[in-house]
């Protein structure tokens, strides 16, 4: 009788814990895919919002560049000559 009760408790615990564990796995995979995509296409890391939403809010809070305006490289400061 004890074995049956233990087996029943273990099976019930596994049955009710499987969906949350599967959701965690899907979330991890979503974060990895979004991170690889952001790194490959835009050479950046995920923002906190993107990572917290499992990659579903990809690009939601990234500021977009104005159309027609490319980033200009910064000029180096002039060097002073030492005497």
MMTF fields as JSON, N, C-alpha, C and O atoms, coordinates in Angstrom:
{
  "mmtfVersion": "1.0.0",
  "mmtfProducer": "UNKNOWN",
  "numBonds": 331,
  "numAtoms": 332,
  "numGroups": 83,
  "numChains": 1,
  "numModels": 1,
  "chainsPerModel": [1],
  "groupsPerChain": [83],
  "chainIdList": ["A"],
  "bondAtomList": [4, 2, 8, 6, 12, 10, 16, 14, 20, 18, 24, 22, 28, 26, 32, 30, 36, 34, 40, 38, 44, 42, 48, 46, 52, 50, 56, 54, 60, 58, 64, 62, 68, 66, 72, 70, 76, 74, 80, 78, 84, 82, 88, 86, 92, 90, 96, 94, 100, 98, 104, 102, 108, 106, 112, 110, 116, 114, 120, 118, 124, 122, 128, 126, 132, 130, 136, 134, 140, 138, 144, 142, 148, 146, 152, 150, 156, 154, 160, 158, 164, 162, 168, 166, 172, 170, 176, 174, 180, 178, 184, 182, 188, 186, 192, 190, 196, 194, 200, 198, 204, 202, 208, 206, 212, 210, 216, 214, 220, 218, 224, 222, 228, 226, 232, 230, 236, 234, 240, 238, 244, 242, 248, 246, 252, 250, 256, 254, 260, 258, 264, 262, 268, 266, 272, 270, 276, 274, 280, 278, 284, 282, 288, 286, 292, 290, 296, 294, 300, 298, 304, 302, 308, 306, 312, 310, 316, 314, 320, 318, 324, 322, 328, 326],
  "bondOrderList": [1, 1, 1, 1, 1, 1, 1, 1, 1, 1, 1, 1, 1, 1, 1, 1, 1, 1, 1, 1, 1, 1, 1, 1, 1, 1, 1, 1, 1, 1, 1, 1, 1, 1, 1, 1, 1, 1, 1, 1, 1, 1, 1, 1, 1, 1, 1, 1, 1, 1, 1, 1, 1, 1, 1, 1, 1, 1, 1, 1, 1, 1, 1, 1, 1, 1, 1, 1, 1, 1, 1, 1, 1, 1, 1, 1, 1, 1, 1, 1, 1, 1],
  "groupList": [{"groupName": "UNK", "atomNameList": ["N", "CA", "C", "O"], "elementList": ["N", "C", "C", "O"], "formalChargeList": [0, 0, 0, 0], "bondAtomList": [1, 0, 2, 1, 3, 2], "bondOrderList": [1, 1, 2], "singleLetterCode": "X", "chemCompType": "L-PEPTIDE LINKING"}],
  "groupTypeList": [0, 0, 0, 0, 0, 0, 0, 0, 0, 0, 0, 0, 0, 0, 0, 0, 0, 0, 0, 0, 0, 0, 0, 0, 0, 0, 0, 0, 0, 0, 0, 0, 0, 0, 0, 0, 0, 0, 0, 0, 0, 0, 0, 0, 0, 0, 0, 0, 0, 0, 0, 0, 0, 0, 0, 0, 0, 0, 0, 0, 0, 0, 0, 0, 0, 0, 0, 0, 0, 0, 0, 0, 0, 0, 0, 0, 0, 0, 0, 0, 0, 0, 0],
  "groupIdList": [1, 2, 3, 4, 5, 6, 7, 8, 9, 10, 11, 12, 13, 14, 15, 16, 17, 18, 19, 20, 21, 22, 23, 24, 25, 26, 27, 28, 29, 30, 31, 32, 33, 34, 35, 36, 37, 38, 39, 40, 41, 42, 43, 44, 45, 46, 47, 48, 49, 50, 51, 52, 53, 54, 55, 56, 57, 58, 59, 60, 61, 62, 63, 64, 65, 66, 67, 68, 69, 70, 71, 72, 73, 74, 75, 76, 77, 78, 79, 80, 81, 82, 83],
  "secStructList": [7, 2, 2, 2, 2, 2, 2, 2, 2, 2, 2, 2, 2, 2, 2, 2, 2, 2, 2, 2, 2, 2, 2, 2, 2, 2, 2, 2, 2, 2, 2, 2, 2, 2, 2, 2, 2, 2, 2, 2, 2, 2, 1, 7, 7, 7, 7, 2, 2, 2, 2, 2, 6, 6, 6, 6, 6, 6, 6, 1, 1, 1, 7, 7, 7, 7, 6, 6, 7, 7, 7, 7, 7, 7, 7, 7, 7, 7, 7, 7, 7, 7, 7],
  "xCoordList": [0.828, 0.0, 0.869, 0.555, 1.981, 2.855, 3.464, 3.557, 3.882, 4.497, 3.513, 3.889, 2.286, 1.276, 1.049, 0.897, 1.025, 0.829, 2.023, 1.844, 3.232, 4.432, 4.47, 4.755, 4.179, 4.17, 3.109, 3.35, 1.952, 0.891, 1.297, 1.019, 1.944, 2.386, 3.462, 3.449, 4.385, 5.448, 4.869, 5.237, 3.984, 3.371, 2.535, 2.567, 1.802, 1.0, 1.902, 1.607, 2.998, 3.94, 4.56, 4.687, 4.946, 5.509, 4.468, 4.789, 3.255, 2.201, 1.907, 1.666, 1.927, 1.614, 2.82, 2.651, 4.029, 5.213, 5.738, 6.605, 5.246, 5.742, 5.408, 6.294, 4.178, 3.91, 4.787, 5.282, 5.004, 5.9, 7.334, 8.005, 7.799, 9.145, 9.243, 10.266, 8.215, 8.218, 8.2, 8.844, 7.472, 7.425, 8.786, 9.186, 9.491, 10.826, 11.769, 12.595, 11.656, 12.501, 12.24, 13.178, 10.978, 10.619, 11.14, 11.587, 11.088, 11.573, 13.076, 13.555, 13.813, 15.264, 15.604, 16.498, 14.909, 15.159, 14.831, 15.564, 13.759, 13.393, 14.435, 14.739, 14.983, 16.023, 17.272, 17.881, 17.662, 18.847, 18.674, 19.586, 17.535, 17.306, 17.322, 17.944, 16.648, 16.629, 18.02, 18.387, 18.794, 20.144, 21.061, 21.83, 20.988, 21.808, 21.423, 22.293, 20.134, 19.664, 20.111, 20.576, 19.973, 20.378, 21.879, 22.325, 22.648, 24.092, 24.487, 25.36, 23.864, 24.239, 23.792, 24.552, 22.583, 22.043, 22.397, 22.665, 22.401, 22.564, 23.791, 24.052, 24.546, 25.771, 25.517, 26.209, 24.52, 24.176, 23.693, 23.427, 23.584, 23.03, 21.53, 21.02, 20.845, 19.429, 19.258, 20.102, 18.177, 17.861, 17.19, 16.828, 17.035, 16.419, 14.973, 14.514, 14.259, 12.858, 12.753, 11.863, 13.654, 13.626, 13.927, 13.278, 14.893, 15.247, 14.157, 13.877, 13.542, 12.516, 11.25, 10.499, 11.01, 9.816, 10.136, 9.387, 11.224, 11.633, 11.892, 11.726, 12.296, 12.606, 11.396, 11.539, 10.203, 8.994, 8.86, 8.233, 9.433, 9.353, 10.616, 11.093, 11.152, 12.389, 12.212, 11.294, 13.087, 13.065, 12.032, 11.851, 11.353, 10.293, 10.821, 10.199, 11.952, 12.435, 13.809, 14.522, 14.178, 15.448, 15.194, 14.355, 15.91, 15.676, 16.099, 17.177, 15.245, 15.516, 16.243, 15.958, 17.18, 17.895, 16.962, 16.087, 17.155, 16.338, 16.655, 17.82, 15.652, 15.914, 16.79, 16.586, 17.75, 18.628, 19.811, 20.68, 19.865, 20.977, 21.809, 21.402, 22.972, 23.874, 24.735, 24.952, 25.213, 26.081, 27.419, 28.038, 27.857, 29.141, 30.197, 29.961, 31.367, 32.427, 32.907, 32.956, 33.259, 33.716, 35.148, 35.974, 35.412, 36.758, 37.649, 37.232, 38.891, 39.861, 40.333, 40.425, 40.625, 41.118, 42.519, 43.308, 42.805, 44.133, 45.191, 44.976, 46.301, 47.381, 48.281, 48.541, 48.725, 49.652, 51.075, 51.379, 51.925, 53.316, 54.057, 53.905, 54.838, 55.652, 57.02, 57.562, 57.568, 58.875, 59.923, 61.076],
  "yCoordList": [-1.2, 0.0, 1.26, 2.242, 1.215, 2.381, 2.661, 3.814, 1.594, 1.778, 2.399, 3.263, 1.977, 2.522, 3.999, 4.79, 4.366, 5.784, 6.62, 7.738, 6.1, 6.834, 6.987, 8.067, 5.896, 5.942, 6.918, 7.675, 6.9, 7.816, 9.267, 10.133, 9.535, 10.902, 11.364, 12.512, 10.474, 10.827, 11.067, 12.04, 10.212, 10.372, 11.649, 12.363, 11.939, 13.17, 14.397, 15.385, 14.336, 15.457, 15.686, 16.831, 14.625, 14.762, 15.253, 16.039, 14.805, 15.212, 16.707, 17.376, 17.231, 18.644, 19.554, 20.767, 19.01, 19.856, 19.85, 20.659, 18.973, 18.898, 20.147, 20.64, 20.687, 21.88, 23.091, 23.75, 23.418, 24.533, 24.274, 25.194, 23.041, 22.723, 22.848, 23.303, 22.461, 22.597, 24.069, 24.455, 24.884, 26.32, 26.966, 27.859, 26.528, 27.058, 26.694, 27.512, 25.494, 25.068, 25.883, 26.267, 26.152, 26.961, 28.382, 28.994, 28.91, 30.262, 30.351, 31.315, 29.375, 29.369, 29.319, 30.033, 28.491, 28.383, 29.709, 30.126, 30.369, 31.657, 32.727, 33.53, 32.748, 33.728, 33.463, 34.4, 32.194, 31.865, 32.261, 32.837, 31.964, 32.3, 33.814, 34.305, 34.56, 36.012, 36.607, 37.566, 36.046, 36.552, 36.294, 37.172, 35.103, 34.81, 35.705, 36.182, 35.933, 36.773, 38.222, 38.86, 38.74, 40.119, 40.29, 41.319, 39.303, 39.39, 39.3, 40.043, 38.41, 38.213, 39.373, 39.818, 39.865, 40.897, 42.314, 43.166, 42.575, 43.948, 44.145, 45.263, 43.091, 43.146, 43.803, 44.743, 43.291, 43.827, 42.707, 41.593, 43.027, 42.085, 42.337, 43.378, 41.383, 41.58, 42.613, 42.731, 43.347, 44.26, 43.455, 42.294, 44.085, 43.4, 43.022, 41.948, 43.898, 43.621, 42.428, 41.591, 42.349, 41.237, 39.916, 38.905, 39.922, 38.697, 38.293, 37.105, 39.269, 38.963, 38.395, 37.672, 38.713, 38.21, 36.992, 36.672, 36.324, 35.108, 35.337, 34.426, 36.545, 36.851, 37.209, 37.479, 37.219, 37.511, 38.991, 39.335, 39.864, 41.31, 41.794, 42.9, 40.963, 41.307, 42.599, 42.719, 43.552, 44.816, 45.812, 46.852, 45.535, 46.422, 47.716, 48.765, 47.667, 48.87, 49.309, 50.037, 48.87, 49.287, 50.537, 50.518, 51.628, 52.84, 52.641, 52.115, 53.064, 52.939, 54.188, 55.294, 54.01, 55.145, 55.89, 55.288, 57.19, 57.991, 57.595, 57.361, 57.511, 57.105, 58.131, 59.339, 57.631, 58.496, 59.046, 59.688, 58.814, 59.323, 58.148, 57.399, 58.011, 56.954, 57.457, 58.66, 56.551, 56.948, 57.422, 56.742, 58.58, 59.121, 58.677, 58.704, 58.268, 57.905, 59.138, 60.235, 58.951, 60.065, 60.422, 59.553, 61.706, 62.168, 62.006, 62.202, 61.643, 61.495, 62.877, 63.792, 63.018, 64.295, 64.558, 63.634, 65.814, 66.188, 65.945, 66.229, 65.432, 65.148, 66.397, 67.084, 66.652, 67.775, 67.264, 66.142, 68.093, 67.712, 68.011, 69.08, 67.067, 67.287, 67.811, 67.372, 68.723, 69.295, 68.948, 69.35],
  "zCoordList": [0.0, 0.0, 0.0, -0.671, 0.773, 0.819, -0.546, -0.967, -1.239, -2.549, -3.527, -4.319, -3.48, -4.379, -4.11, -5.041, -2.842, -2.495, -2.941, -3.425, -2.788, -3.201, -4.72, -5.237, -5.431, -6.896, -7.392, -8.333, -6.771, -7.164, -6.925, -7.755, -5.813, -5.517, -6.504, -6.948, -6.844, -7.792, -9.183, -9.84, -9.636, -10.959, -11.012, -12.014, -9.968, -9.943, -9.948, -10.619, -9.201, -9.194, -10.557, -10.99, -11.241, -12.586, -13.589, -14.481, -13.452, -14.383, -14.268, -15.273, -13.036, -12.862, -13.029, -13.159, -13.032, -13.199, -14.63, -14.959, -15.482, -16.861, -17.685, -18.382, -17.646, -18.46, -18.096, -19.01, -16.815, -16.529, -17.006, -17.471, -16.895, -17.349, -18.861, -19.372, -19.577, -21.031, -21.432, -22.407, -20.691, -20.988, -20.748, -21.493, -19.728, -19.47, -20.605, -21.012, -21.113, -22.23, -23.477, -24.176, -23.763, -24.923, -24.754, -25.724, -23.547, -23.288, -23.513, -24.11, -23.049, -23.231, -24.709, -25.164, -25.458, -26.894, -27.588, -28.485, -27.193, -27.783, -27.517, -28.4, -26.319, -25.987, -26.813, -27.329, -26.945, -27.737, -29.199, -29.793, -29.777, -31.181, -31.377, -32.319, -30.5, -30.613, -30.412, -31.091, -29.487, -29.242, -30.431, -30.821, -31.006, -32.18, -33.354, -34.082, -33.541, -34.644, -34.448, -35.392, -33.228, -32.958, -33.154, -33.659, -32.763, -32.921, -34.396, -34.845, -35.147, -36.546, -37.431, -38.292, -37.234, -38.124, -37.701, -38.549, -36.402, -35.93, -35.052, -34.607, -34.795, -33.994, -32.631, -32.24, -31.929, -30.608, -29.716, -30.168, -28.434, -27.475, -27.328, -27.742, -26.74, -26.454, -25.35, -24.462, -25.411, -24.319, -23.205, -23.391, -22.064, -20.927, -21.238, -20.85, -21.934, -22.272, -23.218, -23.066, -24.189, -25.129, -24.426, -24.696, -23.541, -22.832, -21.843, -21.683, -21.181, -20.187, -20.824, -20.169, -22.084, -22.763, -23.627, -24.551, -23.336, -24.036, -25.516, -26.328, -25.868, -27.251, -28.091, -29.283, -27.501, -28.273, -28.617, -29.62, -27.809, -28.068, -28.771, -28.515, -29.657, -30.351, -31.143, -31.953, -30.904, -31.635, -31.149, -31.781, -30.054, -29.593, -28.995, -29.162, -28.301, -27.636, -28.139, -27.447, -29.332, -29.924, -30.758, -31.658, -30.47, -31.257, -32.706, -32.985, -33.614, -35.039, -35.525, -35.067, -36.452, -37.028, -37.981, -38.604, -38.086, -38.987, -40.421, -40.742, -41.294, -42.667, -43.391, -43.27, -44.131, -44.916, -44.15, -44.74, -42.864, -42.067, -41.576, -40.688, -42.171, -41.749, -40.603, -40.462, -39.8, -38.701, -39.252, -40.071, -38.803, -39.213, -38.214, -37.006, -38.711, -37.764, -37.013, -37.57, -35.75, -34.955, -35.334, -35.611, -35.337, -35.659, -34.459, -33.317, -34.738, -33.645, -33.22, -34.039, -31.962, -31.441, -31.995, -32.194, -32.235, -32.759, -31.683, -30.505, -32.099, -31.175, -31.068, -32.056, -29.888, -29.685, -29.781, -29.379, -30.311, -30.459, -29.158, -28.566, -28.741, -27.55, -27.977, -28.991, -27.23, -27.596, -26.611, -26.77]
}
